[in-house]
Amino acid sequence: MSNQIPKLKIPIWWQRIQWILDPVGYLEAAKREGFDFFQAEVVGFGNGLIFVDQPEAIQYILTHDRGEFLAPGEANSLLRPLLGDFSVILLEGEQHKKRRRLLMPPFHGERLQVYGDLVKRITVEAVEKQPLNRVFQARQLTQEISLQVIMQTVFGLCEGERYQRIKQLLISLIDIFRSPVSSSFIFFTFLQRNWGPWARFMRQRQDLCDLLDLEIEERRGNSAQSRFDILSLLMSARDESGEALTNQELQDELITLLFAGYETTASALAWALYWIHRDPRIKEKLLEDIAKLNPNYTSTDLMHLSYLNAVCNETLRIYPVAMLTFPRIAQKEIKLANYTIEPGTPVMGNIYLLHHREDLYPNPDQFRPERFLERNYGPYEFLPFGRGARSCIGEALSQFEMKLVLVTMLQNYEFALADSKPELPQRRGVTLAPNRGVPFKLTGYHRNDETANYLSSVQLNEH
């Protein structure tokens, strides 16, 4: 029996640099060494971090988060300057449980159907702005869609001076992490100085909080107004003792939803468009699946489209929106999979390497949706949104948005890749985005009745 967690042969200095500049290259190098467990030397997580990609071990770690593996919010302190002190991600214990209970309802059930028509309209408006047969970046289009969904479903804003200012600030805040080099601000605290890009980021974050505070105060003074956006729902939520969220708590949760939902959804959609249009066979099968929908389809109907589900799952498998689970800290000496984990050791499920295990996903670098039709993967074999107490609160909304945007685009428009060059994954903050942004073209229209009627009613310019 081996007790010692293996260490990679990669020099420590190069591990730390490569994790930031080329995380996929780092993880692929680790995969070649063949370890299910290994000690990672990456910045931002302290010393002795253990990466795990064995499904059974990940399940144990994520489900034994009481006496054995604690999931403290403080372990995510790397994100504090971005999200604030009162984000659910930074909370722990009973505070964390109570906050999740408050946050969950707006992202599930009938709320999804309420947001559905809005997502379709946002998608149509964004695509209609694109010139015909001109090259643009698919990721810029999906960013616009994702941002508008957040502005309207989360913040409840769609027009006015405050809307414009908040939108500009959101774009600026995210843009600081647009490249692997600029993403290093997250990991290297010595770069977080009161000058330069980081100082500008913090000023803009405070400006955003000030605007959100004004919006919250106005709504508190107009409580009779009926609204269905997530901000309004969170404002009306009460915990077991009847307490509402404070303005600061609301601000931090809204900014958390921004960082958790904007970049991840935009990247996932851009990747999906790339893979669908890279292989005509996949696009043809997907169109056949979508053709089964009736004009008044519901969120439940979308979930029953097996090939659409498979395409989305394969997109999230090959380049998952999050490469790692949130860290767990060993509370005592633990024997797991022939290894000994010492007390105080941080452990993270390695989602990227889990999704590229040959024994689970043969030819893992091949985009092949059929694998999800041929096999039912367990919850700890496929986990793009994490599992357990720290799983993504917005998983249902994110999956619904992804499917609805793809269906709306494919039902009403023809697209094509602008060239045949491959897209490679590149760090963008904590996500993996296509490095070229997916050069794309809008090549034709076949608008359905619903879209045509909507365009007529709002008198959008047609090309």
Buried (B, 14 or more C-beta within 10 A) or exposed (E): EEEEBBBBEBEEEEBBBBBBBBBBEBBBBBBEEEBBBBBBBBBBBBEBBBBBBBBBBBBBBBBBBEEBBBBBBEBBBBBBBBBBEBBBBBBBEEEBEBBBEBBBEBBBEEBBEBBBEBBBBBBBBBBBEBEEEEEBBBBBBBBBBBBBBBBBBBBBBEEEEBBEEBBEBBBBBBEBBBBBEBBBBBBEBEEBEEEEBBEEBBEBBEBBBEBBBEBBEEBEEEEEEEEEBBBBBBBEBEEEEEEBBEBBBBBBBBBBBBBBBBBBBBBBBBBBBBBBBBEEEBBEBBEEBBEEBEEEBEBEEBBEBEBBBBBBBBBBBBBBBBBBBBBBBBBEEBEBEEBBBEEEBBBBBBBBBBBBBEEBBEEBEEBBBEBBEEEEBEEBBBBBBBBBBBBBBBBBBBBBBBBBBBBBBBBBBBBEBBEEEEBEBBBBBBBBBBBBBBBBBBEEBEBEEBBBEBBEEEEEEEE
